[in-house]
């Protein structure tokens, strides 16, 4: 289904990497300096340039798959009796970015999950450890690949000409993937262990880097690789290009004041403008036809099984999925199944059954202006299932408490189910970066005083999103907002919620707007009370896992833990 099958997460493309990079991480960052366990001889693998893209495929797969063999051979925590799906990168990241916020709660009666629901975690929370470990496993794999594809290594192996140029492009992509992983570490954990390809594998414990210094490293890496990557939309879908690097730089600068204490909104606009000149376009609703009288909205296409085709113009960098060759209980398989339950019909979502898990907190549906909590809103982004569900969450472990969403689906834009005939695993790609987010970053950077953008253009970008949401034909103005609205921080945060909910941005957004721990903005069960309450500001950063503090006594725990 996807244009770059050779880099779809999993499948035949990973045959070499199954034995090359399948070493398990123990859960401690002392392993960042460990030589990966190779069943194949490293030199013999890297001597053949045909193998490089297969090893690179493993680096991409690391953001989605739990391991090499569907669901039973995890890369990390092997033999520890964990729910393997919970150890996957994207699912772990989504837990921390969404279940801790006003957008989502989970009904499963698991201690670590309920700690996320109630903003009451500690350094021993297993899910915080899962995400941390998966991030640094990804860094470890990227470091090994970057080290083995250096110019010196290529020369020593006699790799030259087009093969060497391809290897250099692969190396630049691996550097982007490492920068993305380190960006997540920066955002979630702040002051973390730090190792690059320059640190030869040894028994030395990794040294800790300060948050501002890690920011500077990521910034320098992305600037260095930007010209080395393919131009926006000129490479295979699913692989990192200049647009991906530019978007990550824009995100880095948008949050710079949180990470470093220094505002960088002008730099954010510089990179937003680069992305906006890259040929991307919002996914749009197609015309009604006799064969398809009710076409999927342009917004809905972003979260459907064929989004790699119908929404490819908007998606800047996806975490790809395929129900046949990248089977995982993480990623979008988790997002689709976990939102379905109670009286929802699983086949409408292209799956064989729901998991009765994720629900919205009332703040999210109430962002939409009309209807019962937003379900009747003219805004097509209001994708909620209210029948049999209460808006309020009185019992966090009751799946009927809180509306469900219908945003993520394993059906195509024409209504066909995904490729897995059993209905277990999904084809829907996760749009890690997309143009709609860049429009809103532009507007926010202008509102915060950045230079290089205008209020009029910010308003135009916001209303372009609302044109799509309200189904406006050319010249229509339903749902339009004013320059006064776009100049309001509260409006911009609300609009980010309407556009980007359940896409893994909310915790970061709430922190940037000063709302995450504040007593002035509440949501149900924030701080462990039904009405919600303010919590300690130290919770703006997650703790380093206690297991890693024990394993590496040179690490200093984040304040308050």
Buried (B, 14 or more C-beta within 10 A) or exposed (E): BBBBBBBBBBBEBBEBBBEBBBBBBBBBBBBBBBEBEBEBEEEEBBBEBEBBBBBBBBBBBBBBBBBBEBBEBBBBBBEEEBBBBBBBBBBBBBBBBBBBBBBBBBBBEBEBBBBBBBBBBEBBBBBBBBBBBBBBBBBBBBBBBBBBBBEEBBEEBEBEEEBBEBBBBBBBBBBBBBBBBBBBBBBBBBBBBBBBBEBEBEEEBBEBBBBBEBBBBBBEBBEEBBEBBBEBBEBEBBBBBBBBBBBBBBBBBBBBBBBBEEBBBBBBBBBBBBBBEBEBEBBBBBEEEEEEEEBBBBBBBBBBBBBBBBBBBBBBBBBBBBBBBBBBBBBBBBBBBBBBBBEBEBEBBBBBEBBBBBBBBBBBBBBBEEBEBBBEBBBBBBBBBBEEBBBEBEEBBBBBBBBBBBBBBBBBBBEEBBBBEEBBBBBBBBBBBBBBBBBBBBBBBBBBEBEBBEEEBBBBBBBBBBBBBBBBEEEEEEBBBEEEBBBBBEBBBBBBBBBBBBBBBBBBBBBBBBBBBBEEBBBBBBBBEEEBEBBEBEBBBBBBBBBBBEBBEEBEBBEEB
